[in-house]
Amino acid sequence: MTSEDGIEPRSSSAGEKFERLVAIMARLRAPGGCPWDRGQTFDTIKPYLLEETYEVMDAIDARDWRGLADELGDLLLQPVFFAQMAAEENRFTIEDSLDAISEKLVRRHPHVFGAGDARTPDEVKKRWEEIKSQERQHRGEANQGLLDGVSRVLPALVEAQQLTAKAARVGFDWDNAEQVLDKLREELNELAHARAHGSNAEIADEIGDLLFVLVNLARFLKVDPEQALRGTNAKFRRRFSHVEKCLGAQGKTPQESTVAEMEALWQEAKKTV
């Protein structure tokens, strides 16, 4: 029995529910479907993939589990949408994507599904990279540089984290966090010199070096720099909102206040927000 929209009703099976989502997307893209959905292309949908990813991250940060369930649904829609467009062009189907990831997970976890042995997360990562290299060779692809697999369209902090982590796996790394802190002090001195004697381009270059070293320090301390910065951004939002609300209670705006007044409220916010 089908529902009024012509789509099979929801069932208790995750697989059947996924099939229903695929069917809904196909109906939206079909003749007589939704004009907006039918008008989309790979390029126009691409920004939504990134937007939905960040909304998932926001829900996780807020520990909003109901919201996370909803946002994960929005995120799931994106690959279904892409696959539907690909199927219409006879390029591949969502079944191909599901087969690809299932086979990849089994192949890259021989310690679970085969006779492989990996007892620590680091051993798993090392074996994962070895299997990826073997897969490329099997496909006849030219040997890639170690860093070629890191996407250039990642957020800069994430890209830096992945670049340095890959280099560290072959021994190109500091020995400990203290050495990274020494490098951080060196970069701060170089930034000070660039401010005093360099051009804007040189200052920007030194700022980039400083951020790069901070990412390395975060890696040594087992902190995700992207998430750490997102947490600080959220904290800044809360505290500045406190400043604005307190000023509003006095009939003032930030523009009508002094730095000293705002700083006093900021210090107050640090204790309560």
C-alpha positions in Angstrom: 0.0 0.0 0.0 1.3 3.4 -1.0 0.7 6.8 0.6 -0.9 9.8 -1.1 2.4 10.9 -2.5 2.8 7.6 -4.3 5.7 6.6 -2.1 5.8 3.4 -0.1 4.9 4.1 3.6 7.5 4.2 6.2 8.5 1.0 7.8 10.6 -0.1 10.8 13.5 -1.2 8.5 16.4 1.3 8.1 17.0 -0.1 4.6 13.3 0.3 3.6 13.3 3.9 5.0 16.4 4.7 2.9 14.7 3.2 -0.2 11.7 5.5 0.5 14.1 8.5 0.6 15.6 7.4 -2.7 12.1 7.0 -4.2 11.0 10.5 -2.9 14.1 12.1 -4.5 13.4 10.3 -7.8 9.8 11.5 -7.8 10.9 15.1 -7.1 13.2 15.0 -10.1 10.8 13.3 -12.4 8.6 15.1 -15.0 5.8 16.7 -13.1 7.9 16.8 -9.9 9.2 19.9 -8.1 10.4 22.7 -10.4 13.2 23.7 -8.0 14.5 20.1 -7.5 14.4 19.5 -11.3 16.3 22.7 -11.9 19.3 21.7 -9.8 22.7 20.6 -11.0 25.8 19.1 -9.4 27.2 22.6 -9.1 24.1 24.3 -7.6 23.7 21.5 -5.0 27.3 21.4 -4.0 27.1 24.4 -1.5 24.3 22.7 0.4 26.5 19.7 1.1 28.9 21.9 3.0 26.2 23.9 4.7 24.5 20.8 6.0 27.8 19.4 7.2 28.4 22.5 9.3 24.8 22.3 10.7 25.5 18.7 11.8 28.6 20.0 13.5 26.6 22.7 15.2 24.1 20.3 16.6 26.9 18.0 17.9 28.6 21.0 19.6 25.2 21.9 21.2 24.6 18.3 22.2 21.2 18.8 20.6 20.3 15.2 19.9 16.9 15.8 18.4 18.4 18.5 16.2 21.2 16.2 15.3 18.8 13.6 14.1 17.1 16.1 11.9 20.4 17.5 10.6 21.7 14.1 9.8 18.6 13.5 7.7 19.3 16.7 5.8 22.9 15.6 5.3 21.8 12.2 4.0 19.6 13.9 1.4 22.7 15.4 -0.3 24.3 12.1 -1.5 20.9 10.8 -2.5 20.3 14.0 -4.5 23.8 13.7 -6.2 23.2 10.0 -7.0 19.8 10.7 -8.5 21.2 13.3 -10.9 24.1 10.9 -11.8 21.5 8.1 -12.4 19.6 10.3 -14.8 22.8 10.8 -16.8 23.5 7.0 -16.7 26.8 7.7 -14.8 26.1 5.6 -11.6 23.4 4.9 -9.0 23.0 5.2 -5.3 23.4 1.4 -5.2 26.9 1.8 -6.7 27.8 4.3 -4.0 26.5 2.0 -1.2 28.4 -1.0 -2.7 31.5 1.0 -3.0 31.6 2.2 0.7 30.6 -1.2 2.0 33.3 -3.0 0.1 35.8 -0.4 1.0 35.0 -0.7 4.7 35.4 -4.5 4.6 38.6 -4.3 2.5 40.2 -1.7 4.8 39.4 -3.5 8.0 41.1 -6.8 7.6 41.6 -6.9 11.3 37.8 -7.2 11.7 36.7 -9.0 8.6 39.8 -11.0 7.7 43.0 -12.4 9.1 44.7 -9.0 9.6 46.0 -7.7 12.9 45.8 -4.2 14.2 45.5 -3.6 18.0 45.8 0.1 18.3 44.2 3.1 16.5 47.6 4.1 15.1 48.1 0.6 13.7 44.7 0.8 12.1 45.5 4.2 10.5 48.8 2.9 9.2 47.2 -0.2 7.7 44.5 1.9 6.2 47.0 4.1 4.3 48.9 1.0 3.1 45.7 -0.5 1.7 44.8 2.8 0.0 48.2 2.7 -1.7 47.6 -0.9 -2.8 44.2 0.1 -4.2 45.8 2.9 -6.3 48.4 0.6 -7.7 45.7 -2.0 -8.5 43.8 0.6 -10.5 47.0 1.5 -12.4 47.1 5.0 -11.0 50.5 6.8 -10.9 52.1 6.9 -7.5 50.8 10.0 -5.6 52.9 12.1 -3.4 52.2 11.6 0.3 50.2 14.8 0.6 48.3 14.5 -2.7 45.4 12.8 -1.0 44.6 15.8 1.2 41.9 17.9 -0.4 42.8 21.5 -1.2 39.2 22.6 -0.6 39.1 21.7 3.1 38.9 24.5 5.7 42.5 25.7 6.2 42.8 24.4 9.8 41.6 21.0 8.8 43.9 20.9 5.8 46.9 21.9 7.9 46.0 19.2 10.4 45.8 16.5 7.8 48.9 17.6 6.0 51.0 17.5 9.2 49.5 14.2 10.4 50.4 12.5 7.1 53.9 13.9 7.2 54.3 12.8 10.8 53.5 9.2 9.8 56.7 9.0 7.9 58.7 10.6 10.7 58.7 14.2 9.5 57.8 15.7 12.8 59.0 17.1 16.1 59.8 14.8 18.9 57.6 16.4 21.5 55.3 19.3 22.3 58.1 21.4 23.9 59.9 21.5 20.5 56.7 22.8 18.9 56.4 25.5 21.6 60.0 26.5 20.8 59.0 26.8 17.1 55.9 28.8 18.1 58.1 31.3 20.0 60.4 31.5 16.9 57.5 32.3 14.7 56.2 35.0 17.1 59.6 36.6 16.9 59.6 36.4 13.1 56.1 38.0 13.1 57.3 40.8 15.3 60.2 41.4 12.8 57.9 41.4 9.9 55.6 43.9 11.6 58.6 46.2 12.2 60.4 45.8 8.8 58.3 43.8 6.4 55.5 44.3 3.9 51.9 43.3 4.3 52.6 40.2 2.3 55.4 39.2 4.6 53.2 39.8 7.7 50.5 37.6 6.1 53.1 34.9 5.5 54.3 35.0 9.1 50.7 34.9 10.4 50.2 31.7 8.2 53.3 30.1 9.6 52.2 30.9 13.2 48.8 29.3 12.6 50.4 26.3 11.0 52.6 25.8 14.1 49.5 26.2 16.4 47.8 23.4 14.4 50.9 21.2 15.0 50.8 22.0 18.7 47.1 21.0 18.8 47.9 17.8 17.1 50.6 17.0 19.7 48.2 17.8 22.5 45.5 15.7 20.8 43.2 18.6 20.3 41.2 19.1 17.1 42.1 22.8 16.2 38.9 23.3 14.1 36.7 22.2 17.0 38.8 24.2 19.5 38.3 27.4 17.4 34.6 26.7 16.9 34.3 26.4 20.7 36.1 29.7 21.2 33.9 31.3 18.6 30.8 30.1 20.4 32.2 31.4 23.7 32.9 34.8 22.2 29.3 34.9 20.9 27.9 34.2 24.4 30.0 36.7 26.2 29.6 39.5 23.7 25.8 38.8 23.7 26.0 39.3 27.5 27.8 42.6 27.0 25.1 43.8 24.6 22.3 42.7 26.8 23.8 44.5 29.8 24.3 47.7 27.8 20.8 47.4 26.5 19.5 47.3 30.0 21.2 50.6 30.5 19.6 52.0 27.4 22.9 52.0 25.5 24.4 50.2 22.5 28.1 49.1 22.0 28.6 52.0 19.7 27.5 54.4 22.4 29.8 52.8 25.0 33.4 53.1 25.9 35.9 50.2 25.6 36.3 50.4 29.4 32.6 49.9 29.9 32.5 46.9 27.5 35.7 45.4 29.0 34.1 45.5 32.5 31.0 43.7 31.3 33.3 41.2 29.4 35.1 40.4 32.6 31.7 39.9 34.3 30.6 37.6 31.4 33.8 35.5 31.8 32.6 34.5 35.3 29.1 33.7 34.4 28.8 32.8 30.7 
